[in-house]
Amino acid sequence: MNIAITGSIGNIGGMVARHLNTCGLSLILPLRNPAKAPDLSNCEARRFAYGDLELAKQALNGVDVLFMVSTAESPTREQEHLTFVQAASEAGVQHMVYLSFAQAALDSTFTLVRTHAVAENAIRQTNMRYTFLRDNFYSEMMATIANAPIIAGPPDDGRVACVSQRDVAKAAANVIADIACGNHRHDNQTYTLTGSQSLSFTEIAAVLTEITGKLHRYHNETLEEAFASRKAEYSDTPDWQIEAWVSTYTAIAKGELAAVSDDLPQLLGRAPLNFEDVVRAQYAK
């Protein structure tokens, strides 16, 4: 099978591409700038853009299995995703592995997740087989979320089952390798990828304090404080982006990202990395 990996110069896509290439699989790497393609053996970089139907169809010509990561956050991301899904379907892609987000729904509190729900619905309406990998917030992000010693946001006492990027990438690579071997157990399946812990921000601050040796504390902002502080610090940032930032916390406050799933250990064949592991690795760099 011909396998295409989008986002191969990014974190998740890059790790997925390296995992599969290490297994001896040749890959097609659709990129906005093929000159930036990672240095991997037996890989072909092709120019594409999510929002350019004809260019994307050319890039996906002959592709059987496609791993799709999101394009950059923007007001046009939803339409770019819809165009790319259409291109994949018209190009004859047989199986789409889509990196989505936990609890993806059209009314998700975290505003950026709504785009994932739209993309999932579009994929379901094609003739492609699909696998949705719905990951939670990344532990690597949570490990660097503190502004100085303070984690400030409006999540109240909500919890988040954050997950390591490394585990997400390995799980995605395992799924794609299974599909490439003709295994159909992932056909039209949705997996929720979380860590094995559901943590409050008080607990996250305690872990950061213990491992870094520097005091971290959690300050529960009101919504008004959250919007005001971000608008003051990022005065040139558009309102939709600030709303997205704040909604990362309010989604946690509403419990939408607290549930721990056993999908990831089944896909990995081992326990996921815990938050402490990720923080130690981050601060060891």
N, C-alpha and C positions, 0 to 999 in steps of 0.2 A: 504494500500500500504506500501511496505517496502521502506524506505527513507535512502539514504546514503549521508553523508556530508564529503567531503574531507577538509583538512585544519582546522580541528576542534581545533587544538592547536594554530592557528594563529588568527589574528584580525578579519577578515571578517568571515571566516569559524566558528570561535569560537562563535561569536555573533549570527550567523545564527543557529547554533546548540542549543544555549541557548534559543533563541526565540522559536524555534519549540518544544523544550523539555518542556518549560513553558506552551505551549499549550497542553501538554499531549501526544505528539507524541513520540514514541520510535524510536530510530535512530541506524543506522549502521555507525560506524566511522572508515573508512579506514585510517590507520596511519603507517608510517615507523616504529614507536616504540609504540605499543599499551600500553605499561606501562605508557606513558605520556598522556593517554586519559583524557579529562576533567571529573570531578566528576559529572556526570549527571545520573539521574535515568532512568532505562529501556533502556540503550544504550549498544551496543555491539561493542567493538573495535576489528578490524581485521587488521592483518599485510598486507601491500601492498607496492609496489613501482611503480611509474608512468611508468618506463621503463622496468618492468618485466611483460611480457604478462600473463604468467600462474599464477603468484602470484596475479596479479590484477584481473584476472577472478575469482579466488577463493574468493577474498575479496568481489567481486560484485555479487556473487552467490545469487539469489533470490531477488536482488534489482530491484525495479520498477522505482524509481525516484532518480536521482543522481545529486548532486550539485558538480560541478567541479571547483575548483580554480586552478590557475597555480602552477606548481612546481617552484623551485628556479631558478633564472636567471642563465643561463649557456649556453655554446655553444651547449649542447645536449638537451636543453629544447624542441625544436621543435619535435625531434624524440620521446622524452618521452611522449609528449602530444599525438602524433599520435598513439603510442603504447597503451596508456591508453584509447583513444577513441575506438580503435579496441577491446580492452578487454571488455569495456562496451557493445559494440554492440554484441560481441560473448557471453557475459554472459546473454544477454536477457534484459538489461535495456530498459525500454519503453520510458522514457523521461529524457533527459539531460538538466539541467539548467547550463549554462556555463558562468562564470564570465570573460567577455572579456574586450575590451577597446574601447573608443570612436573613431569613424572613422577608425575602423580596416580595413586595406587593405594591400595587398602585397607590395605596394609602399609607405606605411606610412613613414613620416619623422622620427617619433619616432621609432627607430629601433626595440625595443622590441615588438611593436604592430604587426609587421609582423608575429610573431609567433602566435598571436591570430587569424589573418586572415587565416593562414594555418589550425589551429585547427577548426575554424568555417567551413571551406570548407570540412574538413574531416567528421565532424559531419553531415553536410547536405547530405553527400553521403551514410550514413547509413540508416537503417530503423527506427531509433529512432526519436521520436518527440523531438523538441528542443525549448529552450528559451535562447536567448543570452542577457545577461545584460552587456551592454557596458558602463562602468563607465569612468568618467574623472579622472584627477589627484585628489588625496585626499586633502581635506582642511587641514587635520591634518598634512600632509607633508608640505604644504605651510606655515603652522603656525610655523614650525621649520626650514624653509629653509635658514634663514639668518645665514651667517658665521660671528660671532660677530655682529656688527651693519649693515653689508653690505650684500645685496642680489646681487650676481654677476653672470651674465650669459648673453647669447646673444639672448634674446627674442625680442629685439627692443621694439616696442610699442604694441606687441601682447597681446591678452587677453586670460584668461583661466577661464572656467566655472567650477571651482573646486567643489567637492562634499564631503560631510561628509561620513566617513566610517560607522558611525552609521546608516545613512539613507540608504546606499547601502545594509547593512546587513538586515535591517528591510524590505526593498523592496524585497530582495531575499527570506526572510522567508515568506512573504505574498504570493509571487508567488508559492513557494513550497507547502504551506498550501492549496492554491487554487487547485493545481494539485492533492494533496492527497485527497481532497474532491470530485474529479471527475470533476472539472471545466476544460473545454478545451479551455478557451479563450486565454490562453497563448501558445497554440500549434503553433510551428513554427513562433514565434514572436521574433522580435529584439527590445529591448528597450535601449535608450540612457539615462544614468543616470547622470544628472548634477545638480549643485546648481542653485539657481534662479538668480545669479549674474555672470557677465562676467567681470573679474577684470584684470587690468594691474598690472605690478609689482610695479609701482609707488604707486598705490592704496593699494596693499598688504602691502607695507612698511609703508604707512600712518596708516593703521589699527593696525599693530604691534606696531608702535610708540605710538599710542593713548592708547592702552590697556596695554602694558607693562610699559609705562612711560619711556622707553629707546629709544633713537633715532635710527631709522632704515632708511636706504636709499638704493636705487636701483642703481647699477652700470651696465650699458649696455656694456658688454664685446664684443670685436670682436671675431670671430671664433678662430683666432689664439691665442688670449689671453685666451679664454675658455679652449682650449686643453692644452695650456702650463701650466696654473695654476693648472689644475687637475693632469696632469702628474707629476708636481713638488711636489704636496702635497700627491699624492697617487702613488708613483713611482713603486710599485709592482703590480699595477692594470693592467690587460690585456687591450690591445687596444680596443677590442670589447665592454668592459664595459665602458671605458671612452667615446667612441663614443655614447653609449646609454645615458649616463649622459648628454652629450652636446646636444644630439638630443631632450631631453625633452624640452629644451629651443627653439631650432630651429623649432620644430613643433608648438610651441606657436607663434613664430615670423611669421610663414606662415599662421596663422589663422585657423589651423586645429582643435583647441580645444576651440574655442571661443563661439561656438553656445550654447545657452541655450535651453534645451528640456523641454517639459511639461510631459514627460513620468513618471518621478519620483513622482511628486505630485499625479498623478493618481494612481500609485501603492501604495503610502503611505496613501492616503486619507487626506493629509495635505500638507502644504508648507514645502519644505526642510529647514534644518538648514542653516542659512547664515554663511558667513565666520567669521563675528564678534562673533557669538555664539560659533563657534568651537575654536577660539583663546582664548576667555574668559575661556572656559572649560579647555583648554590645560594649561593655565598659572595659573589656580586656583588649580592645583594639587600640 
